[in-house]
């Protein structure tokens, strides 16, 4: 369980960092309280919802994880999101991309999902492994850190 708790804390760091970006740009982020899967926070001025995915392992793998089932057979991630934007928090940049842009990438390149147990998880997930470059090319915005 310690691995899950660590993964949760690390994910929260990513959310906090992206909310700080919003504050610096004059926007007011409102984090969702409690356990809520559709998104992490909403920006009050725009009513846009954001889901933050911290994926620093991508520095070594070259891929971003786009979850679709967790556990396998139970829709999650991209299949259930209500976020207007996903933000991939990487070591050197943030990638802002819409769920529909991600789906377009998956369809256009005909990616096939993988099944694996992620670090901090105790059950298998089904997810796509998408090259960072593909996400950046199709993103709405990329912000360097």
C-alpha positions as CSV (number, residue, x, y, z in Angstrom):
1,X,0.0,0.0,0.0
2,X,2.9,2.3,0.5
3,X,3.6,2.4,-3.2
4,X,0.0,3.5,-3.9
5,X,0.3,6.2,-1.2
6,X,3.6,7.4,-2.7
7,X,2.1,7.5,-6.3
8,X,-0.9,9.4,-4.9
9,X,1.4,12.0,-3.3
10,X,3.5,12.3,-6.4
11,X,0.3,12.8,-8.5
12,X,-0.8,15.5,-6.1
13,X,2.5,17.4,-6.6
14,X,1.8,17.5,-10.4
15,X,-1.7,18.8,-9.8
16,X,-0.4,21.5,-7.4
17,X,2.2,22.5,-10.0
18,X,-0.3,22.9,-12.8
19,X,-2.7,24.8,-10.5
20,X,0.2,27.1,-9.6
21,X,0.6,27.8,-13.4
22,X,-3.1,28.8,-13.5
23,X,-2.6,31.2,-10.5
24,X,0.4,32.8,-12.2
25,X,-1.6,33.4,-15.3
26,X,-4.4,35.1,-13.3
27,X,-6.8,32.2,-13.2
28,X,-8.4,30.6,-10.1
29,X,-8.2,26.8,-10.0
30,X,-10.6,25.0,-7.7
31,X,-9.4,21.5,-6.8
32,X,-12.0,18.7,-6.5
33,X,-12.3,17.5,-2.9
34,X,-12.4,13.8,-2.1
35,X,-12.3,10.9,-4.5
36,X,-13.5,12.1,-7.9
37,X,-12.3,10.5,-11.1
38,X,-13.7,12.7,-13.9
39,X,-11.1,15.5,-13.4
40,X,-8.7,17.0,-10.9
41,X,-9.7,20.7,-10.9
42,X,-11.7,23.3,-12.6
43,X,-10.7,26.9,-13.5
44,X,-13.4,29.2,-12.1
45,X,-13.1,31.9,-14.8
46,X,-13.4,29.6,-17.7
47,X,-15.3,26.6,-16.2
48,X,-12.8,24.3,-18.0
49,X,-11.9,21.1,-16.2
50,X,-8.3,19.7,-16.1
51,X,-6.9,16.2,-15.4
52,X,-3.2,16.1,-14.6
53,X,-1.0,13.1,-15.5
54,X,2.5,13.3,-14.0
55,X,4.6,10.9,-16.1
56,X,8.3,11.6,-15.3
57,X,9.1,8.0,-16.3
58,X,8.5,9.1,-19.9
59,X,12.0,10.7,-19.8
60,X,13.4,7.2,-19.8
61,X,10.7,5.3,-21.9
62,X,9.9,8.0,-24.4
63,X,6.2,7.1,-24.0
64,X,3.2,8.6,-22.1
65,X,0.7,6.2,-20.5
66,X,-3.0,6.8,-21.5
67,X,-5.1,4.5,-19.2
68,X,-8.4,3.2,-20.5
69,X,-9.2,0.4,-18.0
70,X,-8.3,-0.1,-14.4
71,X,-8.6,-2.9,-13.4
72,X,-8.8,-4.5,-16.8
73,X,-12.4,-4.7,-17.9
74,X,-13.4,-1.6,-15.8
75,X,-13.5,1.6,-17.9
76,X,-11.3,4.4,-16.5
77,X,-9.0,7.2,-17.6
78,X,-9.6,8.3,-21.2
79,X,-12.9,6.3,-21.4
80,X,-14.4,8.0,-18.4
81,X,-12.8,11.5,-18.2
82,X,-15.0,14.6,-18.1
83,X,-11.9,16.9,-18.3
84,X,-11.7,19.5,-21.1
85,X,-7.9,19.1,-21.0
86,X,-5.4,16.6,-19.9
87,X,-2.1,18.0,-18.8
88,X,0.9,15.7,-19.0
89,X,3.4,16.9,-16.3
90,X,6.9,15.9,-17.6
91,X,10.3,16.7,-16.1
92,X,10.9,19.7,-18.5
93,X,7.5,20.7,-19.8
94,X,3.7,20.5,-19.6
95,X,1.7,19.2,-22.5
96,X,-1.9,20.5,-22.7
97,X,-4.1,18.3,-24.9
98,X,-7.8,17.5,-25.2
99,X,-9.2,14.0,-24.7
100,X,-10.5,14.2,-28.3
101,X,-7.0,15.1,-29.6
102,X,-5.6,12.0,-27.7
103,X,-8.3,9.8,-29.2
104,X,-7.5,11.2,-32.7
105,X,-3.8,10.2,-32.2
106,X,-4.8,6.7,-31.1
107,X,-7.1,6.2,-34.1
108,X,-4.8,7.8,-36.7
109,X,-1.8,5.8,-35.7
110,X,-3.8,2.7,-34.9
111,X,-2.1,2.2,-31.5
112,X,-2.9,-1.0,-29.6
113,X,-3.3,-1.0,-25.8
114,X,-1.0,-2.9,-23.5
115,X,-1.9,-4.6,-20.2
116,X,0.5,-4.1,-17.3
117,X,0.7,-3.4,-13.5
118,X,1.9,0.2,-13.0
119,X,4.2,1.3,-10.2
120,X,2.1,1.8,-7.1
121,X,-0.8,-0.3,-8.4
122,X,-1.8,-3.7,-7.2
123,X,-3.9,-4.7,-10.2
124,X,-3.4,-4.6,-14.0
125,X,-4.5,-1.8,-16.2
126,X,-5.1,-1.5,-19.9
127,X,-3.4,1.6,-21.4
128,X,-1.9,3.0,-24.6
129,X,1.8,3.8,-24.6
130,X,2.0,6.9,-26.8
131,X,5.3,8.6,-27.9
132,X,5.9,11.9,-26.2
133,X,6.6,13.5,-29.6
134,X,3.2,12.4,-31.0
135,X,1.4,14.1,-28.0
136,X,3.5,17.3,-28.4
137,X,2.9,17.5,-32.1
138,X,-0.9,17.3,-31.6
139,X,-1.1,19.3,-28.3
140,X,-3.0,22.5,-27.8
141,X,-0.1,23.9,-25.9
142,X,3.3,22.9,-24.6
143,X,4.8,25.0,-21.8
144,X,8.5,24.6,-20.9
145,X,9.4,24.6,-17.2
